[in-house]
Amino acid sequence: MKMPMRANLLIVLMLSLLLAACGFHLRGQSPFTLEIQKLYVQSANAYAPFIIELKSALQANGVQITDTPTQAQLTLQIVSEVTDKQILSLSGGGQVLQYTLGYRISLRAYDQKQQEWIVPQEIKLRRDYSYDNTKVLAMMQEEALLYQNMRSDAVQQVLRRLDHAHPPLPDTQQ
């Protein structure tokens, strides 16, 4: 009985060493080196969960959120935040088996001179999930969790875009 236990332990140890040797590590929060010190976030609803999470992530990366655009180096305008839900598949009896959830953020960033740092663009995320109509509460919780995860992914994508944002190049054609 002790021999198989030792063999299992040895196998787990060997696999762990192999993973460590190849440089594998779990994905974590990657630090951003945002060059923007002061940012104004403009949105239709300043208390939307996405905006709150975005501001928190920006502050965690050393960006000061200002109250007015005149105080900011850059204005990040969240033009829209849209969620949608579509039926992906039905059973033979016409009951829903799967849904596709969508989450879309439209954004742009510009400085006080109205120069575009990030041209108007969209972040689109989709998640599919299986639906069981006998577990309605669990399905509602799963849907809410999927939307929350998409929102967090969108925040990370906005941070990456801000990390790569730069003022437009001067027009040299004359």
Protein Blocks (a to p, Z undefined) as FASTA:
>chain_A
ZZmmmmmmmmmmmmmmmmmmnopacddddddddfbfbdcdddfblkbfklmmmmmmmmmn
opacdfbfklpmbdcddfbacdddddfbdcfkopafbdcdddddddddddfkopafbdcd
dddddddddddfklmmlmmmmmmmmmmmmmmmmmmmmmmmmmmgccddddfbZZ
